[in-house]
Amino acid sequence: MKPDRASNGPESLETPPLPQGVSLAQVYSDFIGYIYRVTKNFFINNTPNGQQLWSRLGDQMPIVFCTPNGWDIRQHAVLTDASIRAGIVTEGNADDHLWFLTEGEASVHYSLAHTKTNSWLNKGTIFAVMDVGGSTVDSTLYRCQSRSPLVLEEVCASACVQAGGIFVDRAIREILERKLSGSEYCDPETISLIIRQFEQKTKRAFNGSQAANVIQFGSNKDNDKNYDIVKGKLTLSREEVEEAYLAVISSIVDNCNILLANRNVQHLILVGGFGESPYLREKLKCILGERGTEVVTIEEPSKKAAA
């Protein structure tokens, strides 16, 4: 399902093989069917007259798939076939009931509803949307055709690069293995534990100003000052944490430069789970600000946008 124009970032993602006898079509079909059944049961059990409403309107409702910007007709066909296999639509009514919305467009609507001001958006405005997730970064340029109702037009093909938050975790693993080499804490299990704590706390709070970054991973009995470990806490310097971001930010900035080249784009909406990283936000605001592009962020968790 990877788009043909998706490019690799710091490194590529390995796709594990499916179990023997299980096809990709079955995976999508089973998952879509499961989501549909759970949604149906929740609606019926939590809505007054839910059973009657579902019986009367269930066959008429549209089903909206929010998909990566880089997906096109080929990927949509896979989801359509999977939906038919799952029994939630038929070949006869699939075109009428299945709607496809890009994550970029969903993010725009969500962002405009949760930003302090959107006065910059007017008819004819060209702006960028960058969805920075766990594994990929999807970027799109839009032109505002109408402000009310909001109508958007893609200016160029979407760009997709593998440079999400997971690559920061991979980089920090290499840094930890190098830093703890020769200590009793360099085993894979301990390294993985430290990385989990890093991802859950340090990465989400780091903004580049912290000279020392403490990761709690053990007990008071875990001490080795030669490796910056005191009472179960490992300390990473600002420079060590920044190193984990270098390749990812470089790929994201390169992606931005290609997208924005030779265009007067004054605003970039930054969304996605990794897009909430304080350090990433500050770096992009600084780098893109030099070319006159303001990075627009939102107050609510932007990973909800596609949902």
C-alpha beads as a LAMMPS data file, in Angstrom:
LAMMPS data file: protein, C-alpha beads

307 atoms
306 bonds

1 atom types
1 bond types

-500.0 500.0 xlo xhi
-500.0 500.0 ylo yhi
-500.0 500.0 zlo zhi

Masses

1 110.0

Atoms # bond

1 1 1 0.000 0.000 0.000
2 1 1 3.025 2.281 0.006
3 1 1 2.552 5.051 -2.578
4 1 1 4.886 4.849 -5.568
5 1 1 6.126 8.385 -4.930
6 1 1 6.861 7.811 -1.240
7 1 1 10.558 8.219 -0.506
8 1 1 12.753 6.901 2.251
9 1 1 13.990 9.199 4.956
10 1 1 16.767 8.407 7.430
11 1 1 16.231 4.724 6.690
12 1 1 13.467 2.558 5.310
13 1 1 10.852 0.682 7.301
14 1 1 11.013 -3.080 7.208
15 1 1 7.672 -4.724 6.476
16 1 1 7.370 -8.047 8.314
17 1 1 5.900 -10.906 6.272
18 1 1 2.273 -11.891 6.808
19 1 1 1.511 -15.283 8.372
20 1 1 1.361 -18.137 5.894
21 1 1 -2.011 -18.318 4.204
22 1 1 -3.026 -14.767 5.176
23 1 1 -3.303 -12.241 2.349
24 1 1 -3.166 -8.447 2.575
25 1 1 -6.750 -8.362 1.277
26 1 1 -7.870 -10.535 4.202
27 1 1 -6.071 -8.322 6.732
28 1 1 -7.852 -5.213 5.470
29 1 1 -11.182 -7.014 5.126
30 1 1 -11.074 -8.463 8.649
31 1 1 -10.000 -5.143 10.177
32 1 1 -12.651 -3.091 8.353
33 1 1 -15.311 -5.633 9.273
34 1 1 -14.228 -5.525 12.917
35 1 1 -14.344 -1.710 13.055
36 1 1 -17.778 -1.706 11.432
37 1 1 -19.199 -4.248 13.900
38 1 1 -17.790 -2.433 16.928
39 1 1 -19.176 0.888 15.666
40 1 1 -22.583 -0.648 15.000
41 1 1 -22.777 -2.267 18.447
42 1 1 -21.661 0.934 20.172
43 1 1 -24.275 3.006 18.344
44 1 1 -27.086 0.547 19.022
45 1 1 -26.208 0.172 22.720
46 1 1 -25.521 3.844 23.467
47 1 1 -28.099 5.697 21.377
48 1 1 -31.790 6.052 22.307
49 1 1 -33.760 3.884 19.859
50 1 1 -30.402 2.857 18.456
51 1 1 -31.593 -0.454 17.010
52 1 1 -34.525 1.152 15.201
53 1 1 -32.380 3.999 13.871
54 1 1 -29.699 1.646 12.596
55 1 1 -32.257 -0.629 10.958
56 1 1 -33.839 2.357 9.196
57 1 1 -30.733 4.338 8.243
58 1 1 -27.778 1.954 8.408
59 1 1 -27.947 0.998 4.746
60 1 1 -28.058 4.654 3.691
61 1 1 -25.136 6.118 5.610
62 1 1 -21.856 7.025 3.897
63 1 1 -18.683 5.348 5.147
64 1 1 -15.709 7.703 5.122
65 1 1 -12.131 6.458 4.863
66 1 1 -9.511 8.998 5.876
67 1 1 -6.389 8.038 3.955
68 1 1 -2.799 9.273 3.538
69 1 1 -2.437 12.056 0.999
70 1 1 -0.151 9.943 -1.147
71 1 1 -2.801 7.264 -1.671
72 1 1 -4.661 7.263 -4.963
73 1 1 -7.068 5.117 -6.973
74 1 1 -4.969 1.964 -6.523
75 1 1 -5.081 2.089 -2.728
76 1 1 -8.739 3.173 -2.748
77 1 1 -9.569 0.104 -4.839
78 1 1 -7.963 -2.136 -2.201
79 1 1 -10.126 -0.578 0.531
80 1 1 -13.232 -0.840 -1.656
81 1 1 -12.627 -4.533 -2.349
82 1 1 -11.932 -5.138 1.351
83 1 1 -15.183 -3.395 2.309
84 1 1 -17.122 -5.591 -0.110
85 1 1 -15.430 -8.716 1.271
86 1 1 -16.297 -7.563 4.798
87 1 1 -19.963 -7.281 3.811
88 1 1 -20.450 -3.638 4.760
89 1 1 -21.181 -2.609 1.146
90 1 1 -21.956 -4.412 -2.102
91 1 1 -20.447 -4.092 -5.552
92 1 1 -23.630 -2.319 -6.577
93 1 1 -23.607 0.421 -3.920
94 1 1 -19.908 0.748 -3.011
95 1 1 -19.392 3.827 -5.190
96 1 1 -22.286 5.609 -3.496
97 1 1 -21.507 4.656 0.093
98 1 1 -17.700 4.771 0.284
99 1 1 -16.134 8.219 0.486
100 1 1 -12.404 8.923 0.592
101 1 1 -10.972 11.951 2.381
102 1 1 -7.275 12.720 2.625
103 1 1 -5.715 13.116 6.049
104 1 1 -4.423 16.490 4.894
105 1 1 -7.910 17.853 4.231
106 1 1 -9.195 16.427 7.510
107 1 1 -6.277 18.112 9.287
108 1 1 -7.079 21.473 7.692
109 1 1 -10.674 21.419 8.922
110 1 1 -9.595 20.259 12.367
111 1 1 -6.800 22.811 12.584
112 1 1 -8.975 25.744 11.572
113 1 1 -11.444 24.759 14.280
114 1 1 -8.746 24.675 16.964
115 1 1 -6.332 27.497 16.114
116 1 1 -6.465 30.833 17.880
117 1 1 -6.829 32.648 14.587
118 1 1 -7.330 31.680 10.974
119 1 1 -7.678 35.163 9.552
120 1 1 -4.743 34.414 7.215
121 1 1 -6.865 31.976 5.188
122 1 1 -8.629 33.717 2.332
123 1 1 -9.714 32.847 -1.185
124 1 1 -6.607 32.295 -3.293
125 1 1 -4.297 31.637 -0.319
126 1 1 -1.749 28.885 -0.943
127 1 1 -0.650 27.052 2.199
128 1 1 1.039 23.796 3.170
129 1 1 -0.100 20.991 5.445
130 1 1 2.499 18.688 6.962
131 1 1 1.271 15.574 8.769
132 1 1 4.188 14.249 10.837
133 1 1 3.265 10.849 12.205
134 1 1 4.998 7.899 13.759
135 1 1 6.555 6.568 10.558
136 1 1 5.845 8.940 7.668
137 1 1 5.599 12.638 6.877
138 1 1 2.914 13.588 4.356
139 1 1 3.071 17.080 2.879
140 1 1 0.593 18.816 0.601
141 1 1 0.076 22.270 -0.878
142 1 1 -3.483 23.601 -1.029
143 1 1 -5.106 26.627 -2.616
144 1 1 -8.206 27.974 -0.892
145 1 1 -10.941 28.152 -3.530
146 1 1 -13.610 29.302 -1.108
147 1 1 -13.591 30.359 2.535
148 1 1 -17.233 29.619 3.302
149 1 1 -17.955 26.863 2.601
150 1 1 -14.332 25.765 2.749
151 1 1 -13.223 24.423 -0.634
152 1 1 -9.603 23.363 -1.168
153 1 1 -7.644 22.420 -4.265
154 1 1 -4.346 20.527 -4.270
155 1 1 -1.671 22.635 -5.948
156 1 1 0.678 19.729 -6.625
157 1 1 1.056 16.037 -5.909
158 1 1 1.491 15.165 -2.257
159 1 1 4.935 14.238 -0.992
160 1 1 5.559 11.378 1.408
161 1 1 8.834 10.642 3.185
162 1 1 9.655 8.073 5.846
163 1 1 10.870 10.389 8.590
164 1 1 8.419 10.024 11.478
165 1 1 8.937 9.759 15.207
166 1 1 9.907 6.091 15.143
167 1 1 13.205 7.037 13.507
168 1 1 14.089 9.202 16.508
169 1 1 13.594 6.106 18.666
170 1 1 15.848 4.105 16.360
171 1 1 18.521 6.778 16.537
172 1 1 18.364 6.943 20.325
173 1 1 18.852 3.168 20.419
174 1 1 22.142 3.537 18.559
175 1 1 23.167 6.358 20.894
176 1 1 22.331 4.296 23.988
177 1 1 24.147 1.220 22.707
178 1 1 27.223 3.363 22.122
179 1 1 26.939 5.214 25.440
180 1 1 26.324 2.111 27.571
181 1 1 28.750 -0.187 25.753
182 1 1 30.806 -2.095 28.301
183 1 1 28.309 -1.602 31.129
184 1 1 25.893 -4.112 32.604
185 1 1 23.031 -2.022 31.176
186 1 1 23.823 -2.600 27.511
187 1 1 21.662 -5.706 27.130
188 1 1 18.749 -5.494 24.638
189 1 1 16.065 -5.741 27.329
190 1 1 17.397 -2.792 29.345
191 1 1 17.997 -0.718 26.224
192 1 1 14.410 -1.342 25.107
193 1 1 13.121 -0.342 28.538
194 1 1 15.073 2.923 28.436
195 1 1 13.763 3.634 24.942
196 1 1 10.161 3.130 26.081
197 1 1 10.682 5.622 28.884
198 1 1 12.386 8.003 26.462
199 1 1 9.484 7.801 24.012
200 1 1 6.801 8.219 26.654
201 1 1 8.354 11.128 28.523
202 1 1 11.659 12.586 27.343
203 1 1 10.843 12.834 23.628
204 1 1 7.481 14.450 24.323
205 1 1 8.924 17.086 26.660
206 1 1 12.269 17.853 25.021
207 1 1 12.415 21.311 23.437
208 1 1 16.176 21.808 23.176
209 1 1 16.580 23.909 26.308
210 1 1 17.167 21.066 28.778
211 1 1 20.888 20.658 29.445
212 1 1 20.244 17.359 31.258
213 1 1 17.528 14.868 30.368
214 1 1 16.811 12.241 33.009
215 1 1 15.264 8.891 32.113
216 1 1 13.954 6.760 34.990
217 1 1 14.363 3.090 34.097
218 1 1 15.544 1.176 37.180
219 1 1 15.649 1.140 40.981
220 1 1 17.805 2.918 43.567
221 1 1 20.184 -0.046 43.368
222 1 1 21.117 0.752 39.774
223 1 1 24.190 2.991 39.922
224 1 1 27.129 3.540 37.594
225 1 1 28.380 7.119 37.475
226 1 1 30.806 6.247 34.699
227 1 1 27.737 5.831 32.493
228 1 1 25.671 8.678 33.984
229 1 1 23.398 6.291 35.888
230 1 1 22.388 7.252 39.430
231 1 1 19.627 5.513 41.410
232 1 1 18.056 3.979 38.326
233 1 1 18.133 7.212 36.342
234 1 1 20.119 7.685 33.159
235 1 1 21.080 11.236 32.210
236 1 1 21.427 12.234 28.579
237 1 1 22.925 15.566 27.613
238 1 1 21.122 18.025 25.365
239 1 1 23.586 17.208 22.605
240 1 1 22.924 13.476 22.871
241 1 1 19.155 13.934 22.550
242 1 1 19.543 16.435 19.711
243 1 1 21.678 13.918 17.845
244 1 1 18.689 11.550 17.748
245 1 1 16.677 14.166 15.862
246 1 1 19.302 15.226 13.320
247 1 1 18.562 12.845 10.447
248 1 1 14.788 13.088 10.858
249 1 1 14.694 16.880 10.916
250 1 1 17.077 17.025 7.965
251 1 1 14.730 14.813 5.915
252 1 1 11.671 16.815 6.960
253 1 1 13.327 20.131 6.072
254 1 1 14.497 18.762 2.706
255 1 1 10.924 17.664 2.061
256 1 1 9.680 21.153 2.957
257 1 1 12.192 22.843 0.690
258 1 1 11.104 20.748 -2.287
259 1 1 7.429 21.372 -1.569
260 1 1 7.797 25.119 -1.060
261 1 1 10.385 25.786 -3.784
262 1 1 9.612 28.788 -6.004
263 1 1 6.293 29.394 -4.261
264 1 1 5.160 32.141 -1.929
265 1 1 3.832 30.007 0.914
266 1 1 3.400 32.034 4.083
267 1 1 1.790 29.387 6.307
268 1 1 2.406 25.704 7.034
269 1 1 -0.045 23.798 9.238
270 1 1 1.831 21.236 11.321
271 1 1 -0.223 18.240 12.521
272 1 1 0.272 14.604 13.473
273 1 1 1.422 12.817 16.612
274 1 1 5.119 13.581 16.157
275 1 1 4.128 17.055 14.995
276 1 1 3.387 17.791 18.657
277 1 1 7.071 17.409 19.555
278 1 1 8.180 20.723 21.118
279 1 1 11.683 20.332 19.678
280 1 1 10.468 19.604 16.157
281 1 1 8.098 22.565 16.321
282 1 1 10.795 24.960 17.442
283 1 1 13.287 23.781 14.831
284 1 1 10.772 24.058 12.000
285 1 1 9.579 27.471 13.170
286 1 1 13.178 28.693 13.167
287 1 1 14.234 27.117 9.857
288 1 1 11.057 27.869 7.892
289 1 1 10.729 31.288 9.474
290 1 1 13.935 32.299 7.724
291 1 1 12.191 31.825 4.388
292 1 1 9.071 33.695 5.500
293 1 1 6.860 30.663 6.223
294 1 1 5.004 30.661 9.540
295 1 1 4.393 27.293 11.184
296 1 1 0.806 27.064 12.447
297 1 1 0.172 24.640 15.323
298 1 1 -3.016 23.845 17.190
299 1 1 -3.976 23.610 20.834
300 1 1 -5.744 20.238 20.704
301 1 1 -3.867 16.945 20.098
302 1 1 -3.641 16.962 16.302
303 1 1 -3.422 13.181 16.025
304 1 1 -7.213 13.294 16.557
305 1 1 -7.650 15.154 13.269
306 1 1 -8.111 12.140 11.005
307 1 1 -10.423 10.523 13.551

Bonds

1 1 1 2
2 1 2 3
3 1 3 4
4 1 4 5
5 1 5 6
6 1 6 7
7 1 7 8
8 1 8 9
9 1 9 10
10 1 10 11
11 1 11 12
12 1 12 13
13 1 13 14
14 1 14 15
15 1 15 16
16 1 16 17
17 1 17 18
18 1 18 19
19 1 19 20
20 1 20 21
21 1 21 22
22 1 22 23
23 1 23 24
24 1 24 25
25 1 25 26
26 1 26 27
27 1 27 28
28 1 28 29
29 1 29 30
30 1 30 31
31 1 31 32
32 1 32 33
33 1 33 34
34 1 34 35
35 1 35 36
36 1 36 37
37 1 37 38
38 1 38 39
39 1 39 40
40 1 40 41
41 1 41 42
42 1 42 43
43 1 43 44
44 1 44 45
45 1 45 46
46 1 46 47
47 1 47 48
48 1 48 49
49 1 49 50
50 1 50 51
51 1 51 52
52 1 52 53
53 1 53 54
54 1 54 55
55 1 55 56
56 1 56 57
57 1 57 58
58 1 58 59
59 1 59 60
60 1 60 61
61 1 61 62
62 1 62 63
63 1 63 64
64 1 64 65
65 1 65 66
66 1 66 67
67 1 67 68
68 1 68 69
69 1 69 70
70 1 70 71
71 1 71 72
72 1 72 73
73 1 73 74
74 1 74 75
75 1 75 76
76 1 76 77
77 1 77 78
78 1 78 79
79 1 79 80
80 1 80 81
81 1 81 82
82 1 82 83
83 1 83 84
84 1 84 85
85 1 85 86
86 1 86 87
87 1 87 88
88 1 88 89
89 1 89 90
90 1 90 91
91 1 91 92
92 1 92 93
93 1 93 94
94 1 94 95
95 1 95 96
96 1 96 97
97 1 97 98
98 1 98 99
99 1 99 100
100 1 100 101
101 1 101 102
102 1 102 103
103 1 103 104
104 1 104 105
105 1 105 106
106 1 106 107
107 1 107 108
108 1 108 109
109 1 109 110
110 1 110 111
111 1 111 112
112 1 112 113
113 1 113 114
114 1 114 115
115 1 115 116
116 1 116 117
117 1 117 118
118 1 118 119
119 1 119 120
120 1 120 121
121 1 121 122
122 1 122 123
123 1 123 124
124 1 124 125
125 1 125 126
126 1 126 127
127 1 127 128
128 1 128 129
129 1 129 130
130 1 130 131
131 1 131 132
132 1 132 133
133 1 133 134
134 1 134 135
135 1 135 136
136 1 136 137
137 1 137 138
138 1 138 139
139 1 139 140
140 1 140 141
141 1 141 142
142 1 142 143
143 1 143 144
144 1 144 145
145 1 145 146
146 1 146 147
147 1 147 148
148 1 148 149
149 1 149 150
150 1 150 151
151 1 151 152
152 1 152 153
153 1 153 154
154 1 154 155
155 1 155 156
156 1 156 157
157 1 157 158
158 1 158 159
159 1 159 160
160 1 160 161
161 1 161 162
162 1 162 163
163 1 163 164
164 1 164 165
165 1 165 166
166 1 166 167
167 1 167 168
168 1 168 169
169 1 169 170
170 1 170 171
171 1 171 172
172 1 172 173
173 1 173 174
174 1 174 175
175 1 175 176
176 1 176 177
177 1 177 178
178 1 178 179
179 1 179 180
180 1 180 181
181 1 181 182
182 1 182 183
183 1 183 184
184 1 184 185
185 1 185 186
186 1 186 187
187 1 187 188
188 1 188 189
189 1 189 190
190 1 190 191
191 1 191 192
192 1 192 193
193 1 193 194
194 1 194 195
195 1 195 196
196 1 196 197
197 1 197 198
198 1 198 199
199 1 199 200
200 1 200 201
201 1 201 202
202 1 202 203
203 1 203 204
204 1 204 205
205 1 205 206
206 1 206 207
207 1 207 208
208 1 208 209
209 1 209 210
210 1 210 211
211 1 211 212
212 1 212 213
213 1 213 214
214 1 214 215
215 1 215 216
216 1 216 217
217 1 217 218
218 1 218 219
219 1 219 220
220 1 220 221
221 1 221 222
222 1 222 223
223 1 223 224
224 1 224 225
225 1 225 226
226 1 226 227
227 1 227 228
228 1 228 229
229 1 229 230
230 1 230 231
231 1 231 232
232 1 232 233
233 1 233 234
234 1 234 235
235 1 235 236
236 1 236 237
237 1 237 238
238 1 238 239
239 1 239 240
240 1 240 241
241 1 241 242
242 1 242 243
243 1 243 244
244 1 244 245
245 1 245 246
246 1 246 247
247 1 247 248
248 1 248 249
249 1 249 250
250 1 250 251
251 1 251 252
252 1 252 253
253 1 253 254
254 1 254 255
255 1 255 256
256 1 256 257
257 1 257 258
258 1 258 259
259 1 259 260
260 1 260 261
261 1 261 262
262 1 262 263
263 1 263 264
264 1 264 265
265 1 265 266
266 1 266 267
267 1 267 268
268 1 268 269
269 1 269 270
270 1 270 271
271 1 271 272
272 1 272 273
273 1 273 274
274 1 274 275
275 1 275 276
276 1 276 277
277 1 277 278
278 1 278 279
279 1 279 280
280 1 280 281
281 1 281 282
282 1 282 283
283 1 283 284
284 1 284 285
285 1 285 286
286 1 286 287
287 1 287 288
288 1 288 289
289 1 289 290
290 1 290 291
291 1 291 292
292 1 292 293
293 1 293 294
294 1 294 295
295 1 295 296
296 1 296 297
297 1 297 298
298 1 298 299
299 1 299 300
300 1 300 301
301 1 301 302
302 1 302 303
303 1 303 304
304 1 304 305
305 1 305 306
306 1 306 307
